[in-house]
Amino acid sequence: MAGSREIRNKIKSVKNTQKITRAMEMVAASKMRKAQERMKKARPYGEKIRNVAAHMSKANTEYRHSFLITRDTVKRIGIIVVTSDKGLCGGLNTNVLRKTINQMKAWQAEGEQIEVCCIGNKGLGFMSRIGASVVSQVTGLGDTPDIGKLIGAVKVILDGYSQDRFDRVYLFYNCFVNTMKQEPVMEQLLPLTDERMKSSKEGNDKSKLPWDYIYEPEAKSVIDDVMVRYVEAIIYQAVAENMASEQSARMVAMKAASDNAGNVIDELTLIYNKSRQAAITKELSEIVGGAAAV
């Protein structure tokens, strides 16, 4: 059995760790609320630009954007992987990276080549370790996603699709369900599918009619900008969802760590008391034995 001094040092160390995990839990809870509000505020813009893009995709124009054209064969695939920059958030990053690597293996088995855009330091480190072809990256987004920081890395993938370097583009991220549940998801980003372009407000006969617009200066330039903005809005929403998932997972993980630290402290305290009691009993036995001998 360990000595009393060693046990006291262990208890002190665990208590210090518990203070840190409790502080991180409270910080994560505060950031989680802000991340959820940010995520919810981004949804109206995403829904509105989706409506506009859906109407323009069905409009009677002679120009059809490359993002809407489905390729007959798939030989090269671009993927965008969204992870966190920091750890201590449970299995959040592990789950989405496991889903990504399993899908990459399936594609590679079919002879398809894959290039990766990494958003987040954890995903970048993982892809670098497995030897994936990383064509663009962005890290250090902080607690607030900035579309300006994302555009540069994302543009490499979008331009690759426009230039026929990719036949498909997929997006991997953690979808925020609730505080206790975050699901890793894979979505086809390009070409834009009818299901994705469908407006949530569709349902009456009037909304299903084809819309057309008066374009200024011309249809091509307007549709190009709208489609790019729409795809960027999808990626921004995915990053916002992932950040909300990160803070929720970190809060839950730190709460579990604090609870486990409390259990360890109780066990060590019990061991310390038993050790101290045994030492006192031994000393009393020695005193009694010495007195009897005298």
C-alpha positions as a LaTeX table, in Angstrom:
\begin{tabular}{lrrr}
\hline
Residue & $x$ (\AA) & $y$ (\AA) & $z$ (\AA) \\
\hline
Met1 & 0.00 & 0.00 & 0.00 \\
Ala2 & 1.26 & 3.48 & $-0.89$ \\
Gly3 & 2.42 & 5.73 & 1.90 \\
Ser4 & 0.24 & 8.47 & 3.36 \\
Arg5 & 2.33 & 11.24 & 1.87 \\
Glu6 & 2.10 & 9.74 & $-1.62$ \\
Ile7 & $-1.67$ & 9.34 & $-1.34$ \\
Arg8 & $-2.06$ & 12.95 & $-0.15$ \\
Asn9 & $-0.06$ & 14.14 & $-3.15$ \\
Lys10 & $-2.29$ & 12.12 & $-5.50$ \\
Ile11 & $-5.44$ & 13.57 & $-3.93$ \\
Lys12 & $-4.06$ & 17.08 & $-4.27$ \\
Ser13 & $-3.13$ & 16.48 & $-7.92$ \\
Val14 & $-6.58$ & 15.10 & $-8.79$ \\
Lys15 & $-8.28$ & 18.03 & $-7.03$ \\
Asn16 & $-6.22$ & 20.49 & $-9.10$ \\
Thr17 & $-7.21$ & 18.62 & $-12.25$ \\
Gln18 & $-10.84$ & 18.73 & $-11.18$ \\
Lys19 & $-10.67$ & 22.50 & $-10.81$ \\
Ile20 & $-9.39$ & 22.78 & $-14.38$ \\
Thr21 & $-12.07$ & 20.50 & $-15.84$ \\
Arg22 & $-14.84$ & 22.35 & $-13.99$ \\
Ala23 & $-13.56$ & 25.68 & $-15.32$ \\
Met24 & $-13.39$ & 24.28 & $-18.85$ \\
Glu25 & $-16.92$ & 22.90 & $-18.47$ \\
Met26 & $-18.29$ & 26.34 & $-17.55$ \\
Val27 & $-16.37$ & 28.04 & $-20.36$ \\
Ala28 & $-17.62$ & 25.48 & $-22.87$ \\
Ala29 & $-21.21$ & 25.94 & $-21.66$ \\
Ser30 & $-20.96$ & 29.70 & $-22.24$ \\
Lys31 & $-19.39$ & 29.26 & $-25.67$ \\
Met32 & $-21.95$ & 26.60 & $-26.57$ \\
Arg33 & $-24.85$ & 29.00 & $-26.08$ \\
Lys34 & $-23.17$ & 31.60 & $-28.26$ \\
Ala35 & $-22.34$ & 29.00 & $-30.92$ \\
Gln36 & $-25.94$ & 27.79 & $-30.97$ \\
Glu37 & $-27.23$ & 31.35 & $-31.38$ \\
Arg38 & $-24.74$ & 31.94 & $-34.21$ \\
Met39 & $-25.79$ & 28.72 & $-35.90$ \\
Lys40 & $-29.49$ & 29.63 & $-35.68$ \\
Lys41 & $-28.89$ & 33.17 & $-36.98$ \\
Ala42 & $-27.14$ & 31.79 & $-40.07$ \\
Arg43 & $-30.09$ & 29.62 & $-41.05$ \\
Pro44 & $-32.46$ & 32.36 & $-42.39$ \\
Tyr45 & $-29.80$ & 33.61 & $-44.82$ \\
Gly46 & $-29.03$ & 30.06 & $-45.92$ \\
Glu47 & $-32.73$ & 29.35 & $-46.49$ \\
Lys48 & $-33.25$ & 32.57 & $-48.45$ \\
Ile49 & $-30.29$ & 32.09 & $-50.76$ \\
Arg50 & $-31.38$ & 28.47 & $-51.24$ \\
Asn51 & $-34.76$ & 29.69 & $-52.44$ \\
Val52 & $-33.18$ & 32.13 & $-54.87$ \\
Ala53 & $-30.69$ & 29.54 & $-56.15$ \\
Ala54 & $-33.47$ & 26.96 & $-56.56$ \\
His55 & $-35.61$ & 29.37 & $-58.55$ \\
Met56 & $-32.69$ & 30.42 & $-60.74$ \\
Ser57 & $-31.75$ & 26.79 & $-61.39$ \\
Lys58 & $-35.25$ & 26.19 & $-62.78$ \\
Ala59 & $-35.48$ & 29.46 & $-64.64$ \\
Asn60 & $-35.79$ & 29.44 & $-68.43$ \\
Thr61 & $-32.33$ & 30.68 & $-69.30$ \\
Glu62 & $-29.91$ & 29.45 & $-71.93$ \\
Tyr63 & $-27.08$ & 29.26 & $-69.40$ \\
Arg64 & $-26.79$ & 26.43 & $-66.88$ \\
His65 & $-24.15$ & 26.68 & $-64.19$ \\
Ser66 & $-21.53$ & 23.92 & $-63.91$ \\
Phe67 & $-22.52$ & 23.32 & $-60.26$ \\
Leu68 & $-25.87$ & 21.99 & $-61.51$ \\
Ile69 & $-24.51$ & 19.64 & $-64.18$ \\
Thr70 & $-24.06$ & 15.99 & $-63.20$ \\
Arg71 & $-21.00$ & 14.26 & $-64.66$ \\
Asp72 & $-21.52$ & 10.88 & $-66.32$ \\
Thr73 & $-18.39$ & 9.28 & $-64.83$ \\
Val74 & $-16.68$ & 9.81 & $-61.49$ \\
Lys75 & $-12.88$ & 9.51 & $-61.50$ \\
Arg76 & $-11.74$ & 12.24 & $-59.12$ \\
Ile77 & $-13.42$ & 13.36 & $-55.91$ \\
Gly78 & $-12.83$ & 16.42 & $-53.77$ \\
Ile79 & $-13.80$ & 16.34 & $-50.11$ \\
Ile80 & $-14.05$ & 19.07 & $-47.49$ \\
Val81 & $-13.50$ & 17.83 & $-43.93$ \\
Val82 & $-14.60$ & 20.09 & $-41.06$ \\
Thr83 & $-13.07$ & 19.40 & $-37.65$ \\
Ser84 & $-12.11$ & 21.43 & $-34.59$ \\
Asp85 & $-8.79$ & 23.15 & $-33.96$ \\
Lys86 & $-8.62$ & 21.97 & $-30.35$ \\
Gly87 & $-9.14$ & 18.64 & $-28.61$ \\
Leu88 & $-10.70$ & 17.67 & $-25.27$ \\
Cys89 & $-14.11$ & 17.28 & $-26.90$ \\
Gly90 & $-14.68$ & 13.55 & $-26.56$ \\
Gly91 & $-15.03$ & 11.49 & $-29.72$ \\
Leu92 & $-16.31$ & 14.36 & $-31.87$ \\
Asn93 & $-13.37$ & 14.55 & $-34.26$ \\
Thr94 & $-12.74$ & 10.80 & $-34.13$ \\
Asn95 & $-16.27$ & 10.04 & $-35.31$ \\
Val96 & $-16.23$ & 12.35 & $-38.33$ \\
Leu97 & $-12.69$ & 11.31 & $-39.31$ \\
Arg98 & $-13.62$ & 7.62 & $-39.01$ \\
Lys99 & $-16.57$ & 8.21 & $-41.32$ \\
Thr100 & $-14.33$ & 10.09 & $-43.74$ \\
Ile101 & $-11.57$ & 7.48 & $-43.88$ \\
Asn102 & $-14.06$ & 4.63 & $-44.34$ \\
Gln103 & $-15.64$ & 6.43 & $-47.28$ \\
Met104 & $-12.22$ & 7.27 & $-48.75$ \\
Lys105 & $-11.25$ & 3.58 & $-48.64$ \\
Ala106 & $-14.46$ & 2.67 & $-50.45$ \\
Trp107 & $-13.77$ & 5.25 & $-53.17$ \\
Gln108 & $-10.14$ & 4.19 & $-53.53$ \\
Ala109 & $-11.25$ & 0.57 & $-53.92$ \\
Glu110 & $-13.26$ & 1.73 & $-56.95$ \\
Gly111 & $-10.18$ & 3.42 & $-58.43$ \\
Glu112 & $-11.21$ & 7.00 & $-57.70$ \\
Gln113 & $-8.62$ & 9.63 & $-56.79$ \\
Ile114 & $-9.27$ & 11.88 & $-53.81$ \\
Glu115 & $-8.08$ & 15.35 & $-52.86$ \\
Val116 & $-8.86$ & 16.91 & $-49.50$ \\
Cys117 & $-9.59$ & 20.38 & $-48.15$ \\
Cys118 & $-9.14$ & 20.48 & $-44.37$ \\
Ile119 & $-10.98$ & 22.98 & $-42.18$ \\
Gly120 & $-9.63$ & 22.61 & $-38.65$ \\
Asn121 & $-6.28$ & 21.58 & $-37.21$ \\
Lys122 & $-7.36$ & 18.09 & $-36.08$ \\
Gly123 & $-8.48$ & 17.07 & $-39.55$ \\
Leu124 & $-5.34$ & 18.52 & $-41.13$ \\
Gly125 & $-3.08$ & 16.59 & $-38.76$ \\
Phe126 & $-4.96$ & 13.35 & $-39.36$ \\
Met127 & $-4.94$ & 13.66 & $-43.16$ \\
Ser128 & $-1.24$ & 14.48 & $-43.13$ \\
Arg129 & $-0.47$ & 11.39 & $-41.05$ \\
Ile130 & $-2.32$ & 9.02 & $-43.38$ \\
Gly131 & $-0.67$ & 10.56 & $-46.45$ \\
Ala132 & $-3.82$ & 12.02 & $-48.04$ \\
Ser133 & $-3.50$ & 14.59 & $-50.83$ \\
Val134 & $-4.30$ & 17.87 & $-49.04$ \\
Val135 & $-4.78$ & 20.65 & $-51.62$ \\
Ser136 & $-5.97$ & 23.42 & $-49.26$ \\
Gln137 & $-6.39$ & 24.06 & $-45.56$ \\
Val138 & $-7.56$ & 26.61 & $-43.05$ \\
Thr139 & $-6.92$ & 26.49 & $-39.30$ \\
Gly140 & $-7.19$ & 28.85 & $-36.36$ \\
Leu141 & $-10.78$ & 29.92 & $-36.96$ \\
Gly142 & $-11.27$ & 30.68 & $-33.27$ \\
Asp143 & $-14.67$ & 30.59 & $-31.62$ \\
Thr144 & $-16.39$ & 32.63 & $-34.36$ \\
Pro145 & $-16.33$ & 31.33 & $-37.96$ \\
Asp146 & $-15.35$ & 33.97 & $-40.49$ \\
Ile147 & $-16.43$ & 33.41 & $-44.09$ \\
Gly148 & $-13.47$ & 35.50 & $-45.22$ \\
Lys149 & $-11.05$ & 32.91 & $-43.81$ \\
Leu150 & $-12.93$ & 30.02 & $-45.39$ \\
Ile151 & $-13.24$ & 31.38 & $-48.93$ \\
Gly152 & $-9.59$ & 30.90 & $-49.90$ \\
Ala153 & $-9.40$ & 27.19 & $-49.01$ \\
Val154 & $-12.89$ & 26.42 & $-50.32$ \\
Lys155 & $-12.25$ & 28.24 & $-53.61$ \\
Val156 & $-9.55$ & 25.70 & $-54.50$ \\
Ile157 & $-12.15$ & 22.91 & $-54.42$ \\
Leu158 & $-14.86$ & 24.94 & $-56.20$ \\
Asp159 & $-12.48$ & 26.01 & $-58.95$ \\
Gly160 & $-11.33$ & 22.40 & $-59.29$ \\
Tyr161 & $-14.90$ & 21.31 & $-59.92$ \\
Ser162 & $-15.52$ & 24.13 & $-62.40$ \\
Gln163 & $-12.33$ & 23.17 & $-64.27$ \\
Asp164 & $-13.36$ & 19.47 & $-64.41$ \\
Arg165 & $-10.60$ & 18.42 & $-62.02$ \\
Phe166 & $-13.28$ & 16.92 & $-59.74$ \\
Asp167 & $-16.41$ & 15.05 & $-60.75$ \\
Arg168 & $-17.93$ & 15.14 & $-57.25$ \\
Val169 & $-17.39$ & 17.22 & $-54.12$ \\
Tyr170 & $-18.47$ & 15.96 & $-50.69$ \\
Leu171 & $-18.68$ & 17.67 & $-47.31$ \\
Phe172 & $-17.97$ & 15.94 & $-43.97$ \\
Tyr173 & $-18.84$ & 17.59 & $-40.65$ \\
Asn174 & $-20.62$ & 17.07 & $-37.33$ \\
Cys175 & $-24.29$ & 17.97 & $-37.38$ \\
Phe176 & $-25.61$ & 19.49 & $-34.16$ \\
Val177 & $-28.70$ & 17.56 & $-33.01$ \\
Asn178 & $-28.84$ & 18.61 & $-29.37$ \\
Thr179 & $-26.50$ & 19.18 & $-26.46$ \\
Met180 & $-25.99$ & 15.46 & $-25.87$ \\
Lys181 & $-25.95$ & 14.29 & $-29.49$ \\
Gln182 & $-23.82$ & 15.26 & $-32.48$ \\
Glu183 & $-23.88$ & 13.17 & $-35.64$ \\
Pro184 & $-21.09$ & 12.94 & $-38.26$ \\
Val185 & $-22.63$ & 13.41 & $-41.70$ \\
Met186 & $-21.53$ & 13.20 & $-45.33$ \\
Glu187 & $-23.29$ & 15.41 & $-47.85$ \\
Gln188 & $-22.82$ & 15.77 & $-51.57$ \\
Leu189 & $-21.88$ & 19.39 & $-52.12$ \\
Leu190 & $-21.39$ & 19.37 & $-55.91$ \\
Pro191 & $-23.15$ & 18.88 & $-58.19$ \\
Leu192 & $-26.08$ & 20.41 & $-56.36$ \\
Thr193 & $-28.86$ & 17.84 & $-56.15$ \\
Asp194 & $-32.57$ & 18.51 & $-56.56$ \\
Glu195 & $-33.12$ & 17.45 & $-52.94$ \\
Arg196 & $-30.63$ & 20.03 & $-51.65$ \\
Met197 & $-31.97$ & 22.77 & $-53.92$ \\
Lys198 & $-35.55$ & 22.10 & $-52.88$ \\
Ser199 & $-36.96$ & 24.91 & $-50.79$ \\
Ser200 & $-38.43$ & 23.94 & $-47.43$ \\
Lys201 & $-41.35$ & 26.25 & $-48.22$ \\
Glu202 & $-42.29$ & 24.41 & $-51.40$ \\
Gly203 & $-45.58$ & 22.66 & $-51.31$ \\
Asn204 & $-48.15$ & 24.83 & $-53.09$ \\
Asp205 & $-48.62$ & 24.82 & $-56.84$ \\
Lys206 & $-47.49$ & 28.41 & $-57.24$ \\
Ser207 & $-44.05$ & 27.77 & $-55.75$ \\
Lys208 & $-43.46$ & 24.88 & $-58.17$ \\
Leu209 & $-43.81$ & 27.09 & $-61.24$ \\
Pro210 & $-40.53$ & 28.04 & $-62.95$ \\
Trp211 & $-39.29$ & 31.49 & $-62.01$ \\
Asp212 & $-37.37$ & 33.80 & $-64.26$ \\
Tyr213 & $-35.63$ & 37.09 & $-63.54$ \\
Ile214 & $-34.48$ & 40.22 & $-65.25$ \\
Tyr215 & $-30.70$ & 39.98 & $-65.11$ \\
Glu216 & $-28.31$ & 42.89 & $-64.93$ \\
Pro217 & $-25.77$ & 42.90 & $-66.51$ \\
Glu218 & $-26.36$ & 39.34 & $-67.80$ \\
Ala219 & $-27.66$ & 35.98 & $-66.61$ \\
Lys220 & $-24.26$ & 34.26 & $-66.59$ \\
Ser221 & $-22.51$ & 36.67 & $-64.20$ \\
Val222 & $-25.49$ & 36.84 & $-61.83$ \\
Ile223 & $-26.02$ & 33.07 & $-61.70$ \\
Asp224 & $-22.29$ & 32.46 & $-61.22$ \\
Asp225 & $-22.17$ & 34.75 & $-58.20$ \\
Val226 & $-25.38$ & 33.39 & $-56.67$ \\
Met227 & $-24.31$ & 29.76 & $-57.01$ \\
Val228 & $-20.89$ & 30.43 & $-55.48$ \\
Arg229 & $-22.46$ & 32.38 & $-52.60$ \\
Tyr230 & $-24.93$ & 29.56 & $-52.04$ \\
Val231 & $-22.21$ & 26.89 & $-51.82$ \\
Glu232 & $-20.20$ & 29.14 & $-49.48$ \\
Ala233 & $-23.31$ & 29.54 & $-47.30$ \\
Ile234 & $-23.64$ & 25.73 & $-47.10$ \\
Ile235 & $-20.02$ & 25.40 & $-45.97$ \\
Tyr236 & $-20.34$ & 28.27 & $-43.48$ \\
Gln237 & $-23.42$ & 26.63 & $-41.97$ \\
Ala238 & $-21.52$ & 23.32 & $-41.71$ \\
Val239 & $-18.66$ & 25.07 & $-39.87$ \\
Ala240 & $-21.15$ & 26.78 & $-37.54$ \\
Glu241 & $-22.85$ & 23.43 & $-36.84$ \\
Asn242 & $-19.47$ & 21.82 & $-36.16$ \\
Met243 & $-18.46$ & 24.59 & $-33.74$ \\
Ala244 & $-21.73$ & 24.23 & $-31.81$ \\
Ser245 & $-21.14$ & 20.47 & $-31.72$ \\
Glu246 & $-17.57$ & 21.01 & $-30.52$ \\
Gln247 & $-18.56$ & 23.16 & $-27.55$ \\
Ser248 & $-21.40$ & 20.80 & $-26.60$ \\
Ala249 & $-19.11$ & 17.77 & $-26.77$ \\
Arg250 & $-16.42$ & 19.57 & $-24.78$ \\
Met251 & $-18.90$ & 20.58 & $-22.06$ \\
Val252 & $-20.14$ & 16.98 & $-21.74$ \\
Ala253 & $-16.58$ & 15.59 & $-21.77$ \\
Met254 & $-15.39$ & 18.03 & $-19.10$ \\
Lys255 & $-18.42$ & 17.28 & $-16.92$ \\
Ala256 & $-17.65$ & 13.56 & $-17.18$ \\
Ala257 & $-14.00$ & 14.26 & $-16.33$ \\
Ser258 & $-15.01$ & 16.30 & $-13.27$ \\
Asp259 & $-17.33$ & 13.53 & $-12.08$ \\
Asn260 & $-14.63$ & 10.92 & $-12.59$ \\
Ala261 & $-12.14$ & 13.07 & $-10.69$ \\
Gly262 & $-14.59$ & 13.25 & $-7.79$ \\
Asn263 & $-14.88$ & 9.46 & $-7.75$ \\
Val264 & $-11.09$ & 9.10 & $-7.80$ \\
Ile265 & $-10.80$ & 11.57 & $-4.91$ \\
Asp266 & $-13.33$ & 9.59 & $-2.86$ \\
Glu267 & $-11.48$ & 6.33 & $-3.51$ \\
Leu268 & $-8.09$ & 7.85 & $-2.66$ \\
Thr269 & $-9.51$ & 9.43 & 0.49 \\
Leu270 & $-10.85$ & 6.03 & 1.60 \\
Ile271 & $-7.45$ & 4.44 & 0.95 \\
Tyr272 & $-5.72$ & 7.27 & 2.81 \\
Asn273 & $-8.01$ & 6.85 & 5.85 \\
Lys274 & $-7.42$ & 3.09 & 5.89 \\
Ser275 & $-3.67$ & 3.61 & 5.65 \\
Arg276 & $-3.72$ & 6.22 & 8.44 \\
Gln277 & $-5.88$ & 3.99 & 10.64 \\
Ala278 & $-3.52$ & 1.06 & 10.12 \\
Ala279 & $-0.53$ & 3.21 & 11.05 \\
Ile280 & $-2.24$ & 4.46 & 14.23 \\
Thr281 & $-3.24$ & 0.91 & 15.20 \\
Lys282 & 0.33 & $-0.26$ & 14.67 \\
Glu283 & 1.71 & 2.54 & 16.85 \\
Leu284 & $-0.80$ & 1.78 & 19.63 \\
Ser285 & 0.12 & $-1.91$ & 19.48 \\
Glu286 & 3.80 & $-1.05$ & 19.81 \\
Ile287 & 3.10 & 1.27 & 22.77 \\
Val288 & 0.96 & $-1.35$ & 24.52 \\
Gly289 & 3.56 & $-4.03$ & 23.83 \\
Gly290 & 6.33 & $-1.83$ & 25.18 \\
Ala291 & 4.35 & $-1.01$ & 28.34 \\
Ala292 & 3.59 & $-4.69$ & 28.95 \\
Ala293 & 7.26 & $-5.59$ & 28.61 \\
Val294 & 8.23 & $-2.98$ & 31.23 \\
\hline
\end{tabular}
